[in-house]
Amino acid sequence: MLIEVAYTSRSASPTVGPSSEGEQSPTPNDPNALVAETRQTDFWFGDGNIILLADNVAFKVHRGNLERHSDVFQDLMSIPQPADVAMFEDCHIIELHDSPADLWYLLKAIYDGLYFKQLSASDFNNIAAVLRLSTKYFIEHLRERCVSRLMIDWPCTLASWDSREVEATDPFGRYSPRARFAHPILIINFAREMGITNVLPCAFYDLCRYGPSKIVAGVLKSRSDPGPIKTKSKPSAADQEVAPVQLSLDDLRIALLGRERAQRVVASFIEEELSNREPAEDCHNRDNDGGRACRESFYFIMLNLLRSVGGLANGRDCDPLFTLAQAADMMSRADFSDGTQLCSLKICSACKMDLAQAVKAARERVWLQIPTWFGMEDYSGAPCVSKVITP
């Protein structure tokens, strides 16, 4: 990996403060060079002994702390420097070709630790920044922490996925995934950038629950988000504009074809498990009109699942794992109406257990199939090299 860092020389010093046309940019030895607007007060320590400069944003930090966490910084700072290396307040200036916001998050993690007190979608900017730079500068413990945090939101087991979905549902039953998890398009693009493929199956599955038009449109994001960087200058109109973040054409194709596969799952389950389903062998209602009550319950469940196939119920279009779970939940609900009062289905316990086992097995099969819907071998995210994705 090529690490783009450089000590700044006096003869070719960067412009580190605002200057008008025709004025000479101040040199780093000029006490006015690193004007207050360029210094990040969160990481401008009076006893700091090294200055990191990223895109005209300066951080005065401690060399020993950087060296302790990163072999890359340790090697960089051990290189003897020529006499003309730029300095400010007796500190060498190192110019980094990184985003100032990313560097801020990395320094925050180094100095204060990396904690996520309440898991939310806003954690993603922090995770992405620290993971990007901890990978670049070989800070393994921070990289591992970020990957572990990503796997909480984009897991590889069905049990963890179900826990994730509970987290995104409030006590009133409202499902709000985007308050809890970053948009899957952001995750997919970042995973491609960093080569973290084991989050891709879940991210694609989450994305396929959107309608095709929303998948194609992408997610809106500010063109220039300063993140935690503090500045006194007013953002320009261009910086305040939002623009769509979209999938690559290859990933868009993968998402749409995978969505088609997901849509077929519930229809297949209805055909195989509910259409003309016979009562269980030990059905308690078998002697009462041949188990009619249980047959009617199966039919009622089937009708409700058909509504879910069309995305008419619960606003969860193309979510077979949720729809199948609903089939099991319906057998225990008591909020149905018979026209005069609330009631539950009249399905017997034997038929209820029999159908619950069928639902459980179907969900487990679906979970194992999800990576293949999106052209992957398994939850490692490795591509299916021997198969061509076709509708």
C-alpha positions, 0 to 999 in steps of 0.5 A, a space after each residue: 500500500 502506498 502511503 502518501 505523506 510528506 514533511 513540508 519544506 520551507 522552500 515549498 511550503 503549503 498555503 496554510 492560511 487564507 490569502 487574497 490574490 497577489 498576496 504571498 502565502 505565509 511560510 510555516 515559520 511565520 507566527 501567523 501562518 497557521 491561522 486560528 481557522 486552520 487549527 482544530 482546537 480539539 487536537 491542538 495541544 500546547 505540549 504537542 510536538 508534531 503538526 499534521 496538515 490535511 487539506 489545509 487543516 492542522 492538528 498539533 498532536 504528540 509524536 509518541 502517541 502516534 508512534 505507539 499506535 502506528 508502525 507507519 508513523 513510527 517509521 516515518 518519524 524515524 527518518 532523518 529530516 533535512 535542515 529546510 523542513 518546515 516548522 511551526 512553534 518548533 514542531 515539524 509539519 507533516 502533510 497527509 493526503 487524507 480527509 481532515 474529517 477522517 483524520 479527526 476521527 482517527 485522532 479521536 479514536 487514538 486519544 479517547 478510544 473508540 466507543 459506541 454508547 448507543 448504536 445508531 446510523 450516525 456511527 457510520 461516518 466514524 467507523 468508515 473514517 477510522 477503518 479507512 485510516 487504521 487500515 492505511 496506517 496499520 493500526 490493527 486494534 482500531 481496524 478490528 474494532 471497526 470491523 466488529 462494529 460493522 458486523 453487528 449491523 451487517 451480520 452473518 447469522 440469522 439469529 444476529 439478523 433477527 436481533 438487528 431487526 428488533 433493534 430497529 423496531 420501536 415499542 409501538 412496532 414502528 420499523 425505522 432502520 435508517 435511524 439505526 443503520 446506515 443506508 445499504 448503498 453507503 455500506 456496499 460502496 464502502 465495502 467495495 472500497 475497503 475489500 470487506 466483503 462479508 458485510 455485502 450479503 446483508 447489505 444487498 438484502 437490506 437494499 433489495 427491500 427498497 423498490 427498484 426506483 429507489 435502488 436506482 436513484 441512490 441516497 442523497 448526501 451532501 457534496 462536501 460534508 466537513 463532519 466534525 471539522 470546525 471552521 469559521 468560514 461559511 460553507 459555499 452554496 456548492 458545499 451545501 448541495 446534496 447529490 445522490 450516492 449511487 451503486 456502480 452499474 455492476 452492483 446495481 445489476 446485482 441488486 436488481 437481479 437479487 431482488 427478483 429472486 427474493 420476490 419469488 421466495 414467499 410465493 414458493 413457500 405459499 405454493 409448497 407449504 400453505 396452498 391446500 395444506 393438510 392438518 397435522 397427523 395429530 390435529 386436535 380438530 380432525 374429528 370436527 369436520 375434518 380439521 376445518 378450523 385449522 384449514 381455514 387458519 392456513 387459508 387466512 395466513 396464506 391470504 395475509 402472506 399474499 398481501 405481503 408479497 405485494 408489499 401492501 402490509 407493514 411497508 416491508 416489500 420484498 422481505 421474505 425473512 420478515 414475511 415468513 416470520 409473520 406467518 408464524 406470528 399470526 398463529 399466536 396473535 389475538 387481534 383479528 376480527 370475526 366481524 363482532 369482536 377481536 379473536 385469534 385463529 382457531 388453529 390447534 396446537 399440533 397444527 400450529 407447531 407443525 407450521 411453525 417448524 415449516 416456517 423455521 426451516 424455510 427461514 433458515 433455507 432463505 438465509 443460506 440462499 441470500 448470498 447466492 441471490 447476489 452472486 456470492 458463494 456464502 457470507 464471506 462475500 466471495 463471488 460465485 466464480 463458476 456462475 453467471 448471474 441471470 434473472 
